[in-house]
Amino acid sequence: MSAPISEEEWARLRRDSVAVLPGIVEQVGLPNVLLPYQARTVSVLDSVRDCPALFVEKSRRVGLTWGLAAYAVLRAARARTAGGMDAMYISYSREMTREFIDACAMWARAFNMAAMAVEECVFDQGDDEGDRSIQAFRIRFSSGFEILALSSAPRGLRGKQGVVIIDEAAFVDQLAELMKAALAFLMWSGQVIVCSTHDGVDNPFNAAIQDIHAGRSPYAHLRIDFDQALRDGLYQRICLVKGETWTAEAEAAWRQKIIDFYGDGADEELFCIPSASSGAWLPGPLIEARMTADAPVLRLGLPPDYLHRSAADQETLLAPFMAELDDALAGLDPDLQYAFGFDFARVADLTVGVLLSIEDRLIRRERLVFELRGVPGDEQKRIVKAVLERVQQRLIAAAFDATGMGWTVAEDMGRIFGLKEGPDSPGRVIAVKFTEEWYRVEMPPLKTAFEDGAIEIGPDPEFLSDLRSVKVQRGVARVPALREGVRGKRRHGDYAIALALAHYASRGKWVEYGYRPVSAGRGMTGHNGGPPMFEDETRGWWRPPLGSGLRGMI
């Protein structure tokens, strides 16, 4: 892993940024000084109420600290009635804190704020362990608020309130204790900003990011990697500062030069992928502890010449499985909610469908699993349609593997049950085209369910094998390309993917309701089919006052 940026390099970069700001402002105007990802971060932070805490995993060399300095000035220079408050900056290096204050002073001048001269001060922390003090650097504003740069000792936050910025948090000593002290600020409407490049998968900073992805922490999250910064104009800004002409070829060469510089550490230093992250994603004992569901597992394998047989032979081969499926579906509780996940395959791998119910305490319990090998697409659609039709009145969502030929199944099911084409669109069929981003965001909640006892699956050795096959690669949990088993019966983590899709579908925040008309003969009963609760419930719509039971006008 590459070392964090040196104090000398940091100081040089900061001096350069301070020196060039007037020229940048003159050329692009003050509103455009911040690049889009810097401005986006400031925009997210600008409402303390909407964003009390923000965690940012970022690449090096993208100037996010420079943008945070602008935010610190904007917040501290405001009056209290406009949301003003003190801003405190913490990092692992004394030189970084000095340079942060220099950047804040630069922004204050650019914003034409009334800031006093930068001064160095010493104040007593009142530490129980002895007479200790912590150096700080300070800017005072006419608003009465200040920007303070502190050491990374957790005691430095005692007795303070406002905005806390913990920069390069992964490299700070006692980060867990420091975050505990900082998050206490939220009790009195403070704000906490934790940003860093990664420093290993086991670092408390990465643990905090994973907690956010898994839903354990309610805090906001941003991810800014090197390529995103380039897309938002980082190299174009560098060319502007250096007085050079931007070209796509020059940017590509510069990008490769930076990647080569970091070498094996490029994934972590530039692309927000924590290092030392390999091995099994879920330990075997944890998986086995969740194998408590009594769910039927239906397996169907068709012969290679299935398509060449007569329609009668095909139906004969399929009939026993369909009868088992009907029996399994008949045993489902109609009062539960359901979610479905479907991993498609046709030749080398298995097709797997997983049906989960959502029960008391939001536990996801496996209710049905089917595995198909060598089954043509039309027969797969017939099987899936039978499952979804059985639970459609209580179906939250169904997530389908839509990579390759899987898209045809998702599309046809979408025609029947409604294709959901966006987060806010109607429909219950979700076509998932797997990307690294999908795995990065959607796999942690499934792991959390295993860890918290919020999921129950069937006791099947193949399921255990598939879940154990999921590995953490480049910081992301996914199924490796290697297949397991003998030729013709190999598995590729198919059950694990179907379960992940079902769990993803079960977390949908929508429920669709259909209109159910009042059945005949209920006109003289109450709203729930029992005795009338009110006199009006016994009156038909035709009784006086005429039309009182109708909406609108006649």
Secondary structure, DSSP 8 states (H G I E B T S, - for coil): ------HHHHHHHHHHHHHHHHHHHHHH-GGGSS-HHHHHHHHHHT-TTT-SEEEEEE-TTS-HHHHHHHHHHHHHTS-GGGT---EEEE-S-HHHHHHHHHHHHHHHHHTT--B---EEEEEE---TTSS-EEEEEEEEBTTS-EEEEE-S-GGGGTT--SEEEEETGGGSTTHHHHHHHHHGGGGGT-EEEEEE----TTSHHHHHHHHHHHTSS--EEEEE-HHHHHHTTHHHHHHHHHT----HHHHHHHHHHHHHHHGGGHHHHHH---SS--SBSS-HHHHHHT------EEEEE--TTGGGS-HHHHHHHHHHHHHHHHHHHHTS-TTSEEEEEEE--SSSS-EEEEEEEE-GGG-EEEEEEEEEES--HHHHHHHHHHHHHHHGGGEEEEEEE-STTHHHHHHHHHHHHTEE-STTS--SEEEE---HHHHHHHHHHHHHHHHTT-EE----HHHHHHHHT-EEETTEEE--S--BSSTTS-B-SHHHHHHHHHHHHHT------------TT-TTS-TTSSS-SSGGGGS-TTSSSTTTTSSS--
